[in-house]
Amino acid sequence: MCRLSCLLAASGKQQQAAKDMKNCDHHNADLCKQLTSCNAFVEKAQKALTDWQRDLEMKTQQLEIKMCNKKEDMHGESPTGPHALTSCFVWTSTTKPSSNGLKRW
């Protein structure tokens, strides 16, 4: 009789363990879906920020060129010779987009 009750108890524990494992598998699958969704959101946000930075850099460069042209108009023709580019500052980017965000050059 004792052996039978021990076998039944072990069988019940195995069934409970199988149910627990099944619940854990479902929970892990839900967590995986959430993680995938969050990862997609982060990638989309990174792309938007990269595009926004690129747009701001272009606008800044255009404004500085415009400012340089106004200075040249105020002072006459643009200078020529080896120091021609020293009269205006031309801004260049120090960052570039990469697959995992923005990095310094």
All heavy atoms as an XYZ file, in Angstrom:
820
protein
N       0.812     -1.189      0.000
C       0.000      0.000      0.000
C       0.860      1.260      0.000
O       0.541      2.223     -0.658
C      -0.921     -0.058      1.224
C      -1.880      1.072      1.306
S      -3.241      0.725      0.227
C      -4.276      2.029      0.632
N       1.947      1.217      0.759
C       2.829      2.393      0.850
C       3.457      2.688     -0.510
O       3.574      3.842     -0.895
C       3.898      2.141      1.910
S       4.984      3.557      2.137
N       3.841      1.630     -1.221
C       4.442      1.837     -2.548
C       3.441      2.469     -3.506
O       3.798      3.348     -4.287
C       4.920      0.513     -3.128
C       6.179      0.044     -2.539
C       6.632     -1.165     -3.292
N       8.080     -1.102     -3.372
C       8.808     -1.917     -4.055
N       8.236     -2.865     -4.756
N      10.102     -1.811     -4.064
N       2.231      2.050     -3.467
C       1.198      2.581     -4.335
C       0.951      4.064     -4.052
O       0.865      4.875     -4.967
C      -0.093      1.780     -4.189
C      -1.248      2.207     -5.103
C      -0.836      2.094     -6.563
C      -2.471      1.361     -4.821
N       0.863      4.422     -2.786
C       0.643      5.833     -2.448
C       1.854      6.682     -2.834
O       1.714      7.830     -3.260
C       0.305      5.982     -0.957
O       1.390      5.575     -0.151
N       3.045      6.127     -2.683
C       4.257      6.858     -3.105
C       4.261      7.069     -4.614
O       4.628      8.141     -5.099
C       5.514      6.107     -2.680
S       5.843      6.181     -0.921
N       3.873      6.045     -5.367
C       3.820      6.168     -6.819
C       2.765      7.182     -7.256
O       2.980      7.980     -8.172
C       3.533      4.807     -7.468
C       4.664      3.798     -7.455
C       4.175      2.457     -8.009
C       5.830      4.303     -8.278
N       1.613      7.167     -6.600
C       0.564      8.130     -6.922
C       1.004      9.560     -6.588
O       0.739     10.499     -7.336
C      -0.735      7.780     -6.187
C      -1.464      6.541     -6.672
C      -2.669      6.251     -5.774
C      -1.910      6.716     -8.104
N       1.685      9.733     -5.473
C       2.174     11.065     -5.089
C       3.213     11.558     -6.092
O       3.210     12.720     -6.496
C       2.747     11.019     -3.677
N       4.100     10.664     -6.496
C       5.127     11.037     -7.476
C       4.477     11.383     -8.806
O       4.881     12.327     -9.490
C       6.134      9.908     -7.639
N       3.467     10.635     -9.189
C       2.758     10.897    -10.435
C       2.075     12.264    -10.383
O       2.105     13.020    -11.348
C       1.732      9.794    -10.682
O       0.953     10.099    -11.822
N       1.474     12.573     -9.235
C       0.829     13.885     -9.065
C       1.844     15.020     -9.139
O       1.575     16.069     -9.715
N       3.024     14.808     -8.575
C       4.080     15.837     -8.621
C       4.574     16.032    -10.058
O       4.859     17.145    -10.474
C       5.235     15.447     -7.704
C       4.908     15.593     -6.238
C       6.079     15.212     -5.367
C       5.729     15.327     -3.895
N       6.842     14.932     -3.028
N       4.670     14.929    -10.795
C       5.097     15.035    -12.186
C       4.079     15.811    -13.014
O       4.438     16.630    -13.856
C       5.313     13.645    -12.791
C       6.551     12.940    -12.311
C       6.676     11.546    -12.877
O       5.730     10.997    -13.444
N       7.860     10.956    -12.712
N       2.799     15.538    -12.778
C       1.762     16.270    -13.501
C       1.791     17.755    -13.158
O       1.660     18.613    -14.039
C       0.383     15.669    -13.196
C       0.147     14.321    -13.813
C      -1.185     13.712    -13.375
O      -1.858     14.226    -12.491
N      -1.550     12.593    -14.020
N       1.986     18.056    -11.865
C       2.051     19.457    -11.454
C       3.286     20.138    -12.064
O       3.216     21.279    -12.505
C       2.082     19.563     -9.923
C       2.023     20.983     -9.404
C       0.752     21.716     -9.833
O      -0.337     21.154     -9.846
N       0.907     22.968    -10.206
N       4.391     19.404    -12.082
C       5.615     19.952    -12.672
C       5.412     20.219    -14.166
O       5.873     21.233    -14.691
C       6.783     19.005    -12.453
N       4.708     19.317    -14.852
C       4.439     19.509    -16.284
C       3.561     20.742    -16.502
O       3.799     21.529    -17.428
C       3.770     18.269    -16.863
N       2.548     20.924    -15.632
C       1.691     22.116    -15.741
C       2.499     23.387    -15.493
O       2.352     24.392    -16.195
C       0.540     22.037    -14.732
C      -0.532     21.042    -15.082
C      -1.617     21.035    -14.009
C      -2.646     19.954    -14.258
N      -3.650     19.911    -13.172
N       3.365     23.345    -14.476
C       4.204     24.515    -14.168
C       5.138     24.856    -15.334
O       5.319     26.029    -15.670
C       5.021     24.269    -12.900
C       4.163     24.248    -11.639
O       2.997     24.718    -11.706
O       4.657     23.769    -10.599
N       5.702     23.836    -15.942
C       6.591     24.060    -17.091
C       5.825     24.673    -18.264
O       6.321     25.571    -18.943
C       7.254     22.755    -17.537
C       8.332     22.266    -16.607
S       9.726     23.404    -16.536
C      10.411     23.171    -18.143
N       4.603     24.191    -18.479
C       3.782     24.722    -19.564
C       3.463     26.197    -19.302
O       3.542     27.034    -20.209
C       2.492     23.911    -19.689
C       1.692     24.204    -20.928
C       0.526     23.235    -21.052
C      -0.220     23.480    -22.351
N      -1.327     22.542    -22.522
N       3.134     26.535    -18.033
C       2.869     27.929    -17.675
C       4.108     28.797    -17.878
O       4.022     29.926    -18.365
C       2.385     28.039    -16.230
C       0.961     27.561    -16.061
O       0.203     27.509    -17.024
N       0.596     27.198    -14.832
N       5.266     28.259    -17.503
C       6.525     29.006    -17.690
C       6.803     29.224    -19.173
O       7.257     30.300    -19.565
C       7.690     28.256    -17.042
S       7.721     28.391    -15.254
N       6.545     28.230    -19.991
C       6.754     28.367    -21.433
C       5.868     29.478    -22.009
O       6.326     30.292    -22.812
C       6.477     27.051    -22.157
C       7.569     26.019    -21.921
O       8.671     26.401    -21.485
O       7.301     24.820    -22.175
N       4.600     29.510    -21.586
C       3.696     30.564    -22.069
C       4.162     31.938    -21.588
O       4.146     32.918    -22.339
C       2.266     30.301    -21.601
C       1.589     29.184    -22.309
N       1.334     29.210    -23.665
C       1.126     27.982    -21.862
C       0.731     28.087    -24.032
N       0.595     27.319    -22.956
N       4.598     32.006    -20.336
C       5.084     33.277    -19.784
C       6.329     33.754    -20.546
O       6.457     34.933    -20.883
C       5.384     33.107    -18.295
C       5.811     34.361    -17.616
N       4.965     35.441    -17.426
C       7.006     34.733    -17.080
C       5.612     36.407    -16.806
N       6.852     36.001    -16.585
N       7.245     32.821    -20.817
C       8.454     33.166    -21.580
C       8.106     33.648    -22.987
O       8.722     34.579    -23.499
C       9.406     31.978    -21.641
C      10.123     31.747    -20.337
O      10.191     32.639    -19.490
N      10.644     30.544    -20.159
N       7.125     33.025    -23.612
C       6.708     33.445    -24.955
C       6.134     34.854    -24.918
O       6.433     35.674    -25.798
C       5.684     32.469    -25.518
N       5.344     35.174    -23.887
C       4.797     36.534    -23.749
C       5.913     37.551    -23.538
O       5.898     38.635    -24.131
C       3.812     36.599    -22.578
C       2.508     35.863    -22.853
O       2.215     35.614    -24.049
O       1.793     35.539    -21.883
N       6.877     37.210    -22.697
C       8.003     38.120    -22.456
C       8.820     38.341    -23.735
O       9.282     39.455    -24.010
C       8.901     37.581    -21.345
C       8.321     37.612    -19.936
C       9.272     36.932    -18.953
C       8.034     39.036    -19.502
N       8.981     37.289    -24.518
C       9.710     37.398    -25.780
C       8.985     38.337    -26.740
O       9.607     39.175    -27.396
C       9.888     36.013    -26.391
S      10.950     35.997    -27.844
N       7.664     38.239    -26.806
C       6.878     39.140    -27.661
C       7.023     40.588    -27.206
O       7.178     41.499    -28.026
C       5.402     38.736    -27.642
C       5.094     37.480    -28.411
C       3.617     37.123    -28.292
C       3.307     35.776    -28.904
N       1.903     35.399    -28.717
N       6.968     40.804    -25.881
C       7.121     42.161    -25.347
C       8.500     42.721    -25.679
O       8.629     43.887    -26.055
C       6.911     42.165    -23.837
C       5.496     41.953    -23.401
C       5.359     41.900    -21.884
O       6.310     42.139    -21.154
N       4.166     41.575    -21.412
N       9.524     41.906    -25.524
C      10.889     42.339    -25.812
C      11.053     42.681    -27.285
O      11.678     43.692    -27.640
C      11.882     41.258    -25.402
C      13.359     41.584    -25.538
C      13.719     42.787    -24.682
C      14.201     40.388    -25.148
N      10.486     41.884    -28.164
C      10.550     42.149    -29.601
C       9.858     43.462    -29.935
O      10.368     44.267    -30.714
C       9.902     40.990    -30.381
O      10.580     39.781    -30.048
C       9.983     41.208    -31.867
N       8.724     43.696    -29.309
C       7.982     44.934    -29.536
C       8.781     46.146    -29.055
O       8.873     47.164    -29.752
C       6.634     44.863    -28.821
O       5.961     46.089    -28.912
N       9.368     46.034    -27.870
C      10.175     47.138    -27.333
C      11.399     47.401    -28.212
O      11.765     48.556    -28.455
C      10.621     46.837    -25.906
S       9.303     46.938    -24.702
N      12.017     46.342    -28.690
C      13.191     46.482    -29.551
C      12.824     47.202    -30.845
O      13.561     48.073    -31.311
C      13.801     45.112    -29.846
C      15.138     45.205    -30.517
O      15.868     46.171    -30.337
N      15.472     44.201    -31.308
N      11.686     46.863    -31.418
C      11.239     47.527    -32.643
C      10.979     49.012    -32.378
O      11.330     49.873    -33.197
C       9.971     46.863    -33.174
N      10.394     49.328    -31.231
C      10.142     50.723    -30.871
C      11.449     51.496    -30.732
O      11.572     52.620    -31.222
C       9.345     50.795    -29.563
C       9.135     52.191    -29.075
C       8.181     53.007    -29.664
C       9.897     52.702    -28.046
C       7.988     54.303    -29.232
C       9.716     53.997    -27.594
C       8.761     54.800    -28.190
N      12.448     50.901    -30.081
C      13.744     51.562    -29.896
C      14.417     51.804    -31.243
O      14.955     52.886    -31.494
C      14.651     50.733    -28.959
C      16.086     51.226    -28.988
C      14.110     50.771    -27.543
N      14.375     50.824    -32.133
C      14.984     50.995    -33.457
C      14.292     52.106    -34.244
O      14.949     52.892    -34.924
C      14.938     49.676    -34.231
C      15.910     48.639    -33.709
C      15.807     47.311    -34.435
O      14.955     47.170    -35.342
O      16.585     46.409    -34.084
N      12.976     52.174    -34.139
C      12.228     53.221    -34.830
C      12.586     54.594    -34.256
O      12.780     55.559    -35.008
C      10.725     52.957    -34.681
C       9.855     53.884    -35.476
C       8.387     53.486    -35.338
C       7.494     54.445    -36.103
N       6.081     54.076    -35.997
N      12.716     54.688    -32.932
C      13.084     55.954    -32.292
C      14.505     56.364    -32.676
O      14.768     57.544    -32.935
C      12.954     55.834    -30.774
N      15.440     55.411    -32.739
C      16.807     55.712    -33.145
C      16.846     56.252    -34.576
O      17.568     57.209    -34.870
C      17.698     54.475    -33.049
C      18.118     54.143    -31.654
C      18.986     52.897    -31.597
O      18.898     52.008    -32.445
N      19.821     52.809    -30.572
N      16.067     55.631    -35.464
C      16.031     56.094    -36.849
C      15.468     57.508    -36.923
O      15.991     58.365    -37.645
C      15.202     55.144    -37.708
C      15.191     55.532    -39.178
C      14.297     54.614    -39.988
C      14.276     54.949    -41.448
N      14.117     56.338    -41.796
N      14.408     57.775    -36.163
C      13.809     59.110    -36.160
C      14.801     60.147    -35.642
O      14.918     61.242    -36.210
C      12.542     59.120    -35.321
N      15.537     59.806    -34.582
C      16.531     60.741    -34.043
C      17.676     60.974    -35.024
O      18.160     62.098    -35.167
C      17.071     60.226    -32.711
C      16.134     60.352    -31.523
C      16.716     59.623    -30.309
C      15.872     61.807    -31.190
N      18.094     59.928    -35.698
C      19.161     60.065    -36.689
C      18.709     60.965    -37.837
O      19.447     61.854    -38.275
C      19.570     58.678    -37.231
O      19.998     57.877    -36.141
C      20.678     58.791    -38.249
N      17.484     60.750    -38.315
C      16.948     61.596    -39.383
C      16.815     63.042    -38.921
O      17.124     63.975    -39.668
C      15.588     61.077    -39.851
C      15.684     59.741    -40.559
O      16.806     59.353    -40.961
O      14.642     59.077    -40.702
N      16.360     63.230    -37.694
C      16.197     64.581    -37.145
C      17.552     65.277    -37.035
O      17.692     66.437    -37.397
C      15.522     64.485    -35.786
C      15.158     65.789    -35.145
C      14.666     66.903    -35.767
C      15.233     66.110    -33.768
N      14.426     67.899    -34.857
C      14.768     67.423    -33.602
C      15.640     65.401    -32.648
C      14.712     68.047    -32.369
C      15.568     66.038    -31.425
C      15.119     67.341    -31.293
N      18.579     64.562    -36.551
C      19.902     65.152    -36.437
C      20.453     65.510    -37.818
O      21.031     66.582    -38.007
C      20.862     64.205    -35.731
C      22.242     64.848    -35.568
C      23.250     63.917    -34.975
O      23.040     62.704    -34.961
N      24.343     64.452    -34.492
N      20.275     64.634    -38.778
C      20.755     64.898    -40.131
C      20.087     66.156    -40.697
O      20.737     67.004    -41.304
C      20.468     63.687    -41.018
C      21.196     63.725    -42.352
C      20.957     62.464    -43.170
N      21.419     61.281    -42.457
C      20.701     60.182    -42.289
N      19.485     60.093    -42.772
N      21.176     59.145    -41.634
N      18.776     66.273    -40.461
C      18.035     67.450    -40.918
C      18.548     68.724    -40.236
O      18.746     69.751    -40.893
C      16.544     67.250    -40.636
C      15.689     68.359    -41.200
O      15.886     68.715    -42.389
O      14.819     68.872    -40.464
N      18.778     68.654    -38.932
C      19.297     69.824    -38.206
C      20.696     70.211    -38.685
O      21.015     71.402    -38.804
C      19.309     69.558    -36.703
C      17.962     69.547    -36.013
C      18.129     69.130    -34.557
C      17.286     70.899    -36.103
N      21.535     69.222    -38.945
C      22.876     69.504    -39.449
C      22.819     70.197    -40.804
O      23.555     71.154    -41.062
C      23.688     68.211    -39.550
C      24.097     67.652    -38.217
C      24.754     66.285    -38.317
O      24.777     65.681    -39.417
O      25.242     65.812    -37.279
N      21.924     69.717    -41.673
C      21.792     70.323    -42.994
C      21.292     71.764    -42.869
O      21.811     72.669    -43.520
C      20.839     69.501    -43.867
C      20.783     69.990    -45.293
S      19.705     69.060    -46.423
C      18.921     67.842    -45.460
N      20.293     71.990    -42.017
C      19.761     73.349    -41.846
C      20.809     74.278    -41.248
O      20.922     75.431    -41.664
C      18.518     73.313    -40.952
C      17.307     72.743    -41.651
C      16.101     72.697    -40.732
C      14.907     72.101    -41.453
N      13.729     72.018    -40.589
N      21.586     73.776    -40.293
C      22.645     74.586    -39.694
C      23.676     74.968    -40.744
O      24.110     76.122    -40.814
C      23.316     73.818    -38.540
O      22.329     73.475    -37.582
C      24.393     74.653    -37.883
N      24.065     74.016    -41.551
C      25.048     74.290    -42.597
C      24.496     75.308    -43.595
O      25.207     76.227    -44.006
C      25.434     72.989    -43.296
C      26.657     73.125    -44.181
C      27.117     71.779    -44.695
O      26.349     70.823    -44.728
N      28.362     71.699    -45.103
N      23.231     75.169    -43.968
C      22.624     76.128    -44.901
C      22.581     77.527    -44.303
O      22.869     78.512    -44.991
C      21.214     75.667    -45.277
C      21.190     74.459    -46.179
C      19.780     73.900    -46.373
O      18.841     74.290    -45.682
N      19.637     72.970    -47.307
N      22.239     77.628    -43.018
C      22.203     78.946    -42.368
C      23.593     79.568    -42.281
O      23.752     80.786    -42.468
C      21.595     78.829    -40.969
C      20.092     78.611    -40.917
C      19.650     78.331    -39.486
C      19.360     79.823    -41.471
N      24.603     78.757    -42.004
C      25.962     79.301    -41.927
C      26.456     79.744    -43.299
O      27.139     80.758    -43.431
C      26.893     78.279    -41.292
C      26.627     78.150    -39.810
C      27.512     77.148    -39.126
O      28.261     76.416    -39.816
O      27.463     77.105    -37.886
N      26.094     79.015    -44.339
C      26.463     79.431    -45.697
C      25.748     80.727    -46.046
O      26.336     81.650    -46.618
C      26.141     78.310    -46.715
C      27.109     77.139    -46.514
C      26.225     78.827    -48.147
C      26.738     75.901    -47.301
N      24.485     80.808    -45.656
C      23.707     82.019    -45.906
C      24.332     83.202    -45.173
O      24.469     84.301    -45.729
C      22.266     81.800    -45.429
C      21.266     82.779    -45.948
C      19.885     82.357    -45.428
C      18.796     82.871    -46.299
N      17.474     82.477    -45.804
N      24.731     82.996    -43.915
C      25.368     84.048    -43.130
C      26.691     84.464    -43.769
O      27.014     85.653    -43.856
C      25.608     83.559    -41.705
C      26.153     84.616    -40.777
S      26.298     84.024    -39.085
C      27.626     82.843    -39.258
N      27.443     83.508    -44.250
C      28.718     83.783    -44.913
C      28.486     84.619    -46.173
O      29.201     85.587    -46.427
C      29.405     82.471    -45.260
S      31.018     82.647    -46.009
N      27.454     84.256    -46.945
C      27.150     85.003    -48.161
C      26.724     86.435    -47.837
O      27.070     87.369    -48.558
C      26.051     84.295    -48.960
C      26.556     83.017    -49.593
O      27.754     82.836    -49.784
N      25.646     82.106    -49.893
N      25.981     86.629    -46.740
C      25.596     87.987    -46.342
C      26.812     88.812    -45.978
O      26.915     89.979    -46.333
C      24.625     87.940    -45.155
C      23.200     87.733    -45.540
C      22.298     87.940    -44.343
C      20.855     87.824    -44.775
N      19.934     88.081    -43.675
N      27.762     88.199    -45.253
C      28.986     88.911    -44.885
C      29.755     89.315    -46.139
O      30.288     90.415    -46.229
C      29.865     88.043    -43.995
C      29.401     87.961    -42.577
C      30.367     87.130    -41.764
C      29.900     86.988    -40.337
N      30.834     86.165    -39.551
N      29.825     88.394    -47.109
C      30.536     88.694    -48.350
C      29.847     89.826    -49.104
O      30.509     90.695    -49.671
C      30.617     87.450    -49.230
C      31.582     86.408    -48.697
C      31.551     85.125    -49.489
O      30.753     85.023    -50.448
O      32.332     84.222    -49.162
N      28.509     89.830    -49.117
C      27.773     90.907    -49.784
C      28.026     92.245    -49.102
O      28.133     93.277    -49.759
C      26.270     90.605    -49.793
C      25.915     89.474    -50.748
O      26.771     89.136    -51.607
O      24.805     88.925    -50.622
N      28.131     92.230    -47.785
C      28.365     93.466    -47.050
C      29.771     94.001    -47.275
O      29.992     95.206    -47.306
C      28.139     93.242    -45.548
C      26.681     93.044    -45.176
S      26.450     92.618    -43.451
C      27.131     94.062    -42.652
N      30.737     93.137    -47.449
C      32.136     93.547    -47.607
C      32.618     93.519    -49.041
O      33.804     93.631    -49.304
C      33.036     92.646    -46.750
C      32.756     92.754    -45.298
N      32.982     93.895    -44.575
C      32.250     91.849    -44.418
C      32.634     93.702    -43.317
N      32.181     92.459    -43.199
N      31.768     93.352    -49.961
C      32.159     93.305    -51.367
C      32.358     91.877    -51.819
O      31.792     90.945    -51.269
N      33.186     91.719    -52.850
C      33.404     90.388    -53.402
C      34.166     89.507    -52.420
O      34.890     89.989    -51.560
C      34.195     90.498    -54.710
C      33.399     91.145    -55.826
C      34.155     91.117    -57.135
O      34.999     90.221    -57.300
O      33.893     91.974    -57.967
N      34.018     88.202    -52.599
C      34.712     87.267    -51.717
C      36.203     87.304    -52.021
O      36.612     87.496    -53.165
C      34.163     85.858    -51.894
O      34.383     85.427    -53.218
N      37.021     87.125    -50.998
C      38.466     87.178    -51.219
C      38.952     85.977    -52.020
O      38.312     84.934    -52.031
C      39.039     87.139    -49.796
C      37.976     86.523    -48.962
C      36.672     86.881    -49.617
N      40.068     86.135    -52.685
C      40.670     85.032    -53.432
C      42.073     84.817    -52.893
O      42.620     85.666    -52.193
C      40.737     85.356    -54.935
O      41.464     86.585    -55.102
C      39.352     85.501    -55.521
N      42.646     83.706    -53.210
C      43.997     83.432    -52.751
C      44.017     82.331    -51.710
O      43.006     81.673    -51.451
N      45.173     82.133    -51.055
C      45.315     81.013    -50.131
C      44.466     81.149    -48.863
O      44.162     80.165    -48.223
C      46.805     81.007    -49.783
C      47.272     82.382    -50.083
C      46.414     82.887    -51.198
N      44.086     82.371    -48.475
C      43.311     82.568    -47.251
C      41.845     82.870    -47.542
O      41.156     83.435    -46.711
C      43.926     83.691    -46.413
C      45.343     83.408    -46.050
N      45.692     82.441    -45.147
C      46.508     83.941    -46.503
C      47.011     82.407    -45.036
N      47.526     83.298    -45.849
N      41.363     82.463    -48.690
C      39.991     82.790    -49.096
C      38.964     82.123    -48.181
O      37.936     82.714    -47.891
C      39.755     82.364    -50.539
N      39.227     80.933    -47.708
C      38.249     80.233    -46.895
C      38.291     80.624    -45.424
O      37.445     80.209    -44.655
C      38.450     78.720    -47.017
C      38.184     78.146    -48.402
C      38.475     76.647    -48.396
C      36.749     78.397    -48.825
N      39.247     81.435    -45.007
C      39.329     81.798    -43.596
C      38.327     82.873    -43.224
O      38.105     83.112    -42.049
C      40.748     82.275    -43.242
O      41.071     83.399    -44.055
C      41.754     81.163    -43.423
N      37.699     83.524    -44.198
C      36.757     84.585    -43.866
C      35.422     84.047    -43.380
O      34.694     84.734    -42.700
C      36.533     85.497    -45.077
O      35.909     84.763    -46.098
N      35.096     82.821    -43.715
C      33.832     82.225    -43.293
C      34.079     80.852    -42.690
O      34.913     80.105    -43.174
C      32.875     82.073    -44.478
S      32.262     83.630    -45.063
N      33.350     80.574    -41.651
C      33.436     79.279    -41.003
C      32.390     78.364    -41.606
O      31.225     78.701    -41.652
C      33.193     79.439    -39.502
C      33.095     78.144    -38.773
C      34.235     77.427    -38.466
C      31.864     77.631    -38.413
C      34.135     76.227    -37.798
C      31.764     76.429    -37.738
C      32.907     75.736    -37.432
N      32.802     77.223    -42.087
C      31.867     76.240    -42.637
C      31.821     75.077    -41.659
O      32.835     74.463    -41.355
C      32.292     75.755    -44.040
C      31.342     74.705    -44.541
C      32.346     76.936    -44.985
N      30.629     74.801    -41.174
C      30.425     73.777    -40.158
C      30.376     72.400    -40.788
O      29.747     72.202    -41.812
C      29.128     74.082    -39.433
C      28.793     73.147    -38.343
C      29.307     73.137    -37.099
C      27.858     72.079    -38.397
N      28.752     72.154    -36.354
C      27.855     71.477    -37.131
C      27.020     71.568    -39.371
C      27.056     70.399    -36.829
C      26.228     70.492    -39.067
C      26.252     69.925    -37.812
N      31.038     71.447    -40.160
C      30.965     70.072    -40.636
C      30.535     69.184    -39.476
O      30.769     69.489    -38.315
C      32.325     69.576    -41.160
O      33.278     69.698    -40.113
C      32.756     70.370    -42.370
N      29.945     68.091    -39.812
C      29.416     67.175    -38.805
C      30.543     66.390    -38.156
O      31.510     66.010    -38.808
C      28.436     66.219    -39.476
O      28.061     65.226    -38.573
N      30.407     66.158    -36.834
C      31.360     65.309    -36.129
C      30.725     63.992    -35.715
O      31.342     63.210    -35.034
C      31.886     66.017    -34.862
O      30.765     66.339    -34.038
C      32.652     67.257    -35.223
N      29.490     63.788    -36.112
C      28.838     62.525    -35.796
C      28.288     61.909    -37.060
O      28.061     62.605    -38.044
C      27.676     62.719    -34.798
O      26.748     63.643    -35.357
C      28.180     63.219    -33.469
N      28.129     60.626    -37.018
C      27.518     59.951    -38.150
C      26.598     58.864    -37.624
O      26.848     58.307    -36.556
C      28.558     59.363    -39.086
C      29.336     58.202    -38.521
C      30.264     57.638    -39.538
C      30.992     56.430    -38.963
N      31.821     55.788    -39.923
N      25.526     58.579    -38.356
C      24.625     57.522    -37.898
C      25.265     56.150    -38.061
O      26.071     55.938    -38.958
C      23.413     57.668    -38.811
C      23.908     58.394    -39.997
C      25.075     59.227    -39.554
N      24.970     55.278    -37.140
C      25.432     53.907    -37.265
C      24.263     52.985    -36.962
O      23.186     53.437    -36.609
C      26.595     53.642    -36.299
O      26.130     53.688    -34.971
N      24.505     51.708    -37.069
C      23.415     50.750    -36.889
C      22.878     50.743    -35.467
O      21.731     50.446    -35.240
C      23.888     49.349    -37.266
O      24.955     48.969    -36.414
N      23.709     51.087    -34.491
C      23.232     51.065    -33.106
C      23.196     52.457    -32.488
O      23.395     52.628    -31.309
C      24.107     50.138    -32.263
C      25.559     50.567    -32.247
O      25.949     51.471    -32.969
N      26.346     49.919    -31.437
N      22.950     53.474    -33.291
C      22.826     54.830    -32.754
C      23.856     55.756    -33.351
O      24.404     55.508    -34.415
N      24.132     56.841    -32.674
C      25.062     57.835    -33.166
C      26.434     57.598    -32.547
O      26.556     57.317    -31.363
C      24.566     59.238    -32.815
C      23.201     59.582    -33.402
C      22.776     60.951    -32.918
C      23.259     59.577    -34.909
N      27.468     57.731    -33.341
C      28.822     57.541    -32.858
C      29.678     58.711    -33.296
O      29.458     59.349    -34.299
C      29.412     56.260    -33.448
C      28.713     55.017    -32.997
C      29.668     54.140    -32.334
C      28.896     52.969    -31.769
N      29.674     51.898    -31.374
N      30.690     58.975    -32.495
C      31.676     59.993    -32.848
C      32.620     59.461    -33.904
O      32.954     58.283    -33.920
C      32.495     60.381    -31.612
C      31.710     61.207    -30.651
C      31.855     62.613    -31.076
N      31.290     63.506    -30.099
C      30.744     64.647    -30.424
N      30.663     65.025    -31.652
N      30.265     65.441    -29.517
N      33.087     60.337    -34.790
C      34.107     59.946    -35.777
C      35.447     59.997    -35.124
O      35.786     60.746    -34.315
C      34.090     60.896    -36.962
C      33.042     60.544    -37.951
C      32.242     59.447    -37.936
C      32.647     61.294    -39.092
N      31.392     59.462    -38.999
C      31.626     60.595    -39.724
C      33.056     62.466    -39.653
C      31.029     61.043    -40.882
C      32.461     62.893    -40.794
C      31.460     62.194    -41.410
